[in-house]
Amino acid sequence: MTDQQNTAASEEETAPQFSLQRIYVRDLSFEAPKSPAIFRQQWEPSVGLDLNTRQKALENDFHEVVLTLSVTVKNGEEVAFIAEVQQAGIFLIKNLDDASMSHTLGAFCPNILFPYARETLDSLVTRGSFPALMLAPVNFDALYAQELQRMQAAGETPTVQ
């Protein structure tokens, strides 16, 4: 019986583990350089979105992942507003091989953070008195796969920090 308990405990210690510890806004920015004049113009917006992720290893198998969404909305040629959010999370991730860890940090965690970042941006934009900004979902798995292909073509290796 003791051998079975030790084996079960040993398997539990080496089994992959993933746990979300905290989600938070790391940085938030909003600028409407042409207000109030922009509110008096016909509204014909064009939206530019940039997104980026970064991760940092913390102590004891904890990792911080930061998803940055930067939105620039122009009305004609004029910038109506620029909004940016750095949505972050702390994740406990244990016992993954390098490839799985890279995918988890590069795609799985950003997939978790994106709805929070999207809601934060939408709220920020409406507080600036602009129409709601409903960003379409993003497929981080596809973006991660594209980045892996780019790195392989360039002879680079993905690293986990």
Buried (B, 14 or more C-beta within 10 A) or exposed (E): EEEEEEEEEEEEEEEEEBEEEEBEEEEEEBEBEBBEEBEEEEEEEEEEBEBEBBBEBEEEBBBBBBBBBBBBBBBEEEBBBBBBBBBBBBBBBBEBEEEBBBBBBBBBBBBBBBEBBBBBBBEBBEEBEBEEBEBEEBEBBEBBBEBBEEEEEEEEEBEBE
